[in-house]
Amino acid sequence: MRIQFWGVRGSLPTPQLPSQIQSKVAAILDRLSPQDLETPAARQRFLNALPMWLYGTVGGNTACISVALDNSSEIVVFDAGSGIRDMGIALPKQEPRIERYRIFFSHFHWDHIMGLPFFNPAFNPSIQIEFYSPKPHLEKILGDQMLAPYFPIPMSAMGAKKSFHRLSSALTIQGANISYKQTWHPQDAYAYRVDDGKHSFIYSTDVELSDADFVHSEENDTFFKNVDLIVLDSQYTQQEALVKRGWGHSSFHMATDFAAHWGIKCVVLFHHDPTYDDQTLFKYLQEARSYAEYMHFKDTHLILATEGLEITL
């Protein structure tokens, strides 16, 4: 399966400020020497040696990832934050042409649905879109954000063939089993697990991890144990997580502990706080890796979710 990240922020979209871009340019120029400009190869070596927070960006769109399970004409999507707009522009240009989108929702806070009105394929009559959630009234929930005075075009104007499904059990798509589990977040959220027979993947955003999530119950063992990769909420530092109990998010320390506890090989730190700039987020990634090393979590690989990231399992 191929996992692509289109939006990785939490709470609200966070475009870079001009002052932040200027600070990056200034920091790059401070590192530059005359030798770095002598040849095209030298310039490229210089760029490749820059820290990731300077040569690139985490991105400012809210939660949306896609999962291609095989080389077919349909794709699985988790959440419809502002990142789904970019996905709707990029995927129709790729081969094979996507004819069916299956969109699963973790929950319906604005940062996870706000991109849907701007999702171009939803206006294409030749496209089929299927929406999924364990929550009832899915069509009404999604449609209400497009009613006046919040939006000028109602959901009925979306010409794609749409269907809405309330989940009551696991289902099979393209030979892969997709199951779900309720997690703790204000007004509830759901994590999803995808198993294609070779690899397994969990999408678990907007979750405040607790002791109950570390208990070896039958439900937890079935859902969490020995997964290849988890995309996991890690919005806070540990100190912030303590201060913001009940807000429904976890820290990067907690995410690291959780992955190691369940034998999860790779954890992608996700749902980044909108107040953190690129440098801060990459600093926290290094802190998380140092913590994992200190705790002797040798089999736990940590990645920072960034827009444009692709992972193939």
N, C-alpha and C positions, 0 to 999 in steps of 0.2 A: 504493500500500500504506500501511496505517496501523499504526504501531508504538507500542505502549503498554508502559510500564515499571511493573512490579509489585514488583520487588525489585532493588536496585542495590548492596547491600553485599557484601563478601567475608568469607570465613572463618566468621562466625557472626552471627546476628541481633543487632542493636544498638539496643535501645529507648532513648529519651531518659531520662536520670535526672531526678528532681525538681529537683536542683540546677541542671541545665542549663536547664530550663524557667524556673526562678526567675531565673536570670541573664538570660535573654531578656526576661522581663517587666521587670526592673530597667533594662535597657538601653533598652527602649522608653519607659519612664516618664522616663528622663533626657532623651530627645529631645522630650518632649511640652511644649507651651506652651498657655496658656489659649485662644489663638486657634484651636488645633487642635480644640477641643471645642465651638466656638460653634454649628456647624450639622452636620447629617449629611454634607453635601458636604465640609466642612472635615475632618471625621474620616476620610472616605474618602481625601481627598488625602494626609493624614498617613500613613495605612496604605500607600497606594500608593508613597509615597516612601521607605519603610523598605527597608534592604538585604535581599536575598533570604534571608540566613541568619537574620534576625530574623522576617520575615513568611512563615513556612512552615518546612519541614524537608526535608532530603534523604531521610529515611526510614531505617528500620532493618532492613528485610527483605532476605534474601539472594536471589541471582540468579533472576530470571524475567522474561521479556518475551514479549509476544504480537505476532503480525503478522497483520492482516486483509488478505488479498490482494484481495478484492472483497467485494461485499455478499451473501456466501453464508452458508450455515449451518454452515461449518466454519472453523477457525482454526488457525494454526501457532503453536506455543509453543517457546521455547528455554529449557531448564532448568526444574527444579522445586524451586527453593529455597523458603524460607518465603513468598516473595511469591506463590506459586501459590495459597495459601489465599485471599488477598484477590481474586485473579483469579477463582477459583471461586465467590466470592460475588457479584462485580460482573457478570461477563459473562452469567450466566443471566437477568439483569434487562433486558438490552439486546435490541434488535431489529436484525436478525433473530435468532431464538433459535439458539444454537450447539448443533448436534447431534453434531458430530464435532470432537475435539481431536487434533491431530497434534503430539506432544511429542518434540522432538529434544534430545539430551543432549550437552553439550560434554565432560563426564566425570562421574565418580560420587563425587567427594568430597562429604562430608556436606552442605556448604552449598549444593550443587546438586541434592540429591534430598530433603532433609529435609521439604519441604512436601508431598510427594506423599501421605502418609497422611492429610492434612487437606484434600485436594482434593475438595470436595463432589460435583462432577459424576461422580467415579469411583464413587460409590455409587448412581448413578441408572441403572436398567436400560435406559432409553430412550436413553442416551448411548453413543456409540462413541468409544473412545480408542485411538489408534495410537501406539506408542512406537518411536523410531528411534535407532540408534547404530551406528557402524562396529565397535564392540566386540562380541565374542560373549557369550553367556549373559546377555542383557539382562533377561529375565524373572527369572532367579535373583538377579541383582544387586539389582534393585528390590524383589523380594519379601523378600530376606534382612533388610532393615532393619525389616521388619514382623513378624519372628518373635520369639517369646518368648526371652529376657526383655526385648527392646528395645521391644516394642509389644504392646498387648493384642489387636489385631485383625489377622488375617493378610490378605495381599493378596487371597486368594480370596474374602473378604467384600465386596470391591468389586464391586457388581452391574453396573457398566457393561460393555459388550461390548469386550473388550480384545484387542489383537493386538500382536505384538512383531516388529520388523523389524531385521535386521542389514544395514546399508548396505554395498554393494559398488561402487556407482556413483551418479552424480547421478540425481535423479528429478524428475518433473513433478507439481506439485500446483496445481490451479486455473489451469492455463496458465502457471505460474511454474516456472522451473528452480531446483532447490535442489541445490547442490554442496557439497562439504566438503573440508577440508584439515587434515592433522595438524599440530599446533603443539607447541612445547616446553613441557612442564609435568611435574612429577613424576607418573609413571604415565600420562603422555600426556593430551592434550586435543585437541579438534577445533573448528575454526572452520567456520562455515557461511555460504555466500553465496546470496542470493535474487535472482533476476532475473525481473522480470515483463514484460519486453519494452519497458518505458518507463524503469524505474528499477532500481537495484541497491543492495543492502544487505548488509553483513557483520556477523555476530555473532562476536566473537573475544575471549572472556574467558579468564582464567587462562593467559596466554601470557607467557613471558619472551623478549622480542624480542632477536634477535642479528643479527650481520652478514649471516647467510644469508637473513634475511627481507627484506633490502634488495637482494639480487642480482636482476638482470633475467634470470631463467631463464624458460623457457616456462611452467612451472608457476606461478611467482609472477606473471608478467605476466597470465596468464589469470585468476587468482583475485583479485588485488589492484588491478589497474590501473583508474583512472578510475571508481571506485565513488562513488555519490552520498553514502553515509553508512556509517560503521563505528562499531559499539559495541565499544570496545577497552579491555582491561585497562590500568589506569593507577593501580594501588594505591599505588605508592611515590613519594616524592621521588627525585631523581636520586642523592642521597647514600645513601638507604636501599637503592636498587637496587644500588649498588656493594657495600654491606655484605652484602646478602642475595642474592648471586649463588647460583643454583641453587635458589632458593625457588619459582621459576616465575611471577613477576609482573614487570610493567614499570612504568616511571615515567611521569608526565604529560609530561615532556620527550621521552622516547622515543616516546610515542604521537603527539605533535605532529610530530616528525621523520618518523615513519613515514607519517602521513597526507599530509604535504607531498611526500614522496618519491614516493608512488604516485599523486599527483594526486587524492586523495580529498577531496571537497568539504567534508565535515563529519565531525568525530570527536566521539563522545559518550564522555566520560571515565567509566569504569565500574569496578565491583568495588572499591568504596571500603573503605579500611582501617577495621576496627572501632574503632580508637583515635582516629579523627579525628571531631571534632564538626562541626556545620554551618558554623560560622565558619571553621574551618580548611580545610574542603573548598572553600568559596567563595573563600578566600584563594588556594588553590592553583590554582583556575580562573583567577583574575586573573593569577597568575604565569605560567600556561601561555599565556594570551593575550598577555601582555607579551613572553614569549619568542618567540612566533610573529611578533609585530610586529618585534622586534629582528632576527629571521632573515629578514624580508621574505617571510614566507609569507602573502601577501595573499589567496590563494584558499582558505585553510584556516580553516574556521569551527569554533570549539570550544564545546561544550555540556557542562554537568555533568549526569550522569544523576541524576534524582530520581524518587522514587515519584510516580506520577500524570502524569509527562511523556508527552505524545503528540506524535508527529511523523508528518506525512503527506507521502509522496513522490509 
